[in-house]
Amino acid sequence: MSEVSHLRRFTSARVGLGRAGHALPTAAQLDFEEAHARARDAVWSALDTDELAAACPLPATQVRSLVRDRREFLLRPDLGRRLAEPHGLAPSPGCIALILADGLCAEGVQRHGPALVARLAAALPQAALVIAEQARVALGDAVGEALRAGAVVMLIGERPGLSATDSIGAYITWAPRTGRTDAERNCISNIRPGGLGAEEAAGKILWLLGAARALGATGVALKDEQPASPLLSP
């Protein structure tokens, strides 16, 4: 087995594609162009909020940002950070807000979000579930502030790539309020079956929440010192 073939067992990255003169072989070039087109299309994907809510183990409140449509979402990131009124969020002081949001790609949240929420909700009896449309990460601050939540876990669709269009990012913010910066959050990325699985991601999120509660902060103040597990089986 060649070294390149060995690497292909562990990654979906494009390695060892070969060459045709100074260019890629035709098959590799066409595969790249198809993946690029799929990634561009995935940015325009939308949540089926009713189906998503029905698949989750907790009752969900549905909200949206000030964005009117997908085109505006891409052109006006600032509007995606602000909560539209009325939002229907009833205060639940000290709760942990779990937010499923479309972000830059709704596909992964639609497919894998309920399983992740189920694992988190089983360990968080004080959890409140929110489904957010046309949302940027910082919308979680406004949602958390309205709920008077102790912490927010924003589970949001990540920018689609050439190898994956179903990745979720988790952003954990302690004591959320409007105006929090990204330096005050912890992020876990690439949550998907081909990346970090739901079980492992939930475990890391719960560890970070516990550490945030003890410290009273997230972000640069909170280092991820969770004991590491082997990346590959022997």
Protein Blocks (a to p, Z undefined) as FASTA:
>chain_A
ZZklmmmmmocbdehkbpehjaccfklmmmmmmmmmmmmmmmmpccdfklmmmmpcbdcd
ddddfbfbfklmmmmmmlmmpccddehiacdehiacddddfkjofklmmmmmmmmmmmmm
mmmmkbccdddehiafklmmmmmmmnopabdcddddddddfkbccbccddddehiaehia
fklcccdehiafklccfklmmmmmmmmmmmmmmnopghjllccfbdcddfbdZZ
